[in-house]
Amino acid sequence: MRCTQQQPRAFVLLWTLALLALAAVVLTGLTRRSAHKAVEAIQAQDELQFRWTMATTRKLMLARAESLLQQAERQRHQPIAAIWLDGALGDAQLEIRVADEQAKLNVNALYDAIGPEQTASQLRQMIKDPTAQVLVELHPDPRLSVQHHEASPPATAPTTAPSLQPRFRCWSQVVAPDDPAILFQRTGHSVTDEFTCWGNGKLNLQRASDAALSAALKPQLSPAGVQTVLRARQQKQSESTDHPIAAASLSQQDRQALSAATTSTSSCFSVVIHARMGQRNCYELAIREIDNSSQNDGQSTTQPSGADNPPQNEEKPDRIRRLVW
């Protein structure tokens, strides 16, 4: 009788142990799954916070780019093409460069004016890279026709800038390697300080460097005209006027060419954001192009309104481009 009573008890004990083991396995799986979900939630929260940081910084800096540059100019009493700012938003540490893209030589405009070989040579001269880490390698958009003007000034200077062909839309089409730490280095001379792929091709006459201004004007002006413009800028002959060289001694042809190639107000700005947050180390370049086509550089045109000519009062949205590394 004792044997028959102990066998059911042992059987129940085995089943109890098996159920406990099964429960332990299930609970272990649920614990791991919950921990995995918690990690995913934390990562999603960090990702959302990081995107919000980048979007907020980008929108704020692009909207205030011109005012920030003007503020720096008032403090330093000289034209400023780019500034660096430091900040923190949430857990992200930020280095921000705000720049006037029209204070730089436009690669697309130069390519149209002097062709690929001379453009590459000019860019190599302007890159100040003693370590030779950056190489000029032009890769224009093959979908656009290859046409360019001669390097000599035309017989009749244009009064308006020609329509620009955007053959180059990113730095990887111009230089190699496309490393943001090199392209946007804060110390020394950055590779992207002198030339750009964006904008309408006009150069800001007040903020552009002598090298950029000289390279942009050589295909348009006579050699004497280029030197006159550079001397006038250095001597600040007309600080009280909107146009820095209004009093310069230029021929009528050179004046027309200068007016077509330059501007006193910029409509294209860039913001470079270098963000570090935890294990993240991200670079973002944002370009804002303001549509000033209706302004015609300060010249207003009057057209009768009606069914065929509606009022041109609607503002076109700004174009914003983003490149992320």
Secondary structure, 3 states (H helix, E strand, C coil): CHHHHHHHHHHHHHHHHHHHHHHHHHHHHHHHHHHHHHHHHHHHHHHHHHHHHHHHHHHHHHHCHHHHHHHHHHHHCCCCCEEEEEEEECCEEEEEEEEEHHHCEEHHHHHHHHHHHHHHHHHHHHCCCCCCCCEECCCCCCCCCCCCCCCCCCCCCCCCCCCCCCCCCCHHHCEECCCHHHHCCCCCCCHHHCEECCCCCCEECCCCCHHHHHHHHCCCCCHHHHHHHHHHHHHCCCCCCCCCCCCCCCCHHHHHHHHHHEECCCCEEEEEEEEEECCEEEEEEEEEECCCCCCCCCCCCCCCCCCCCCCCCCCCCCEEEEEEC
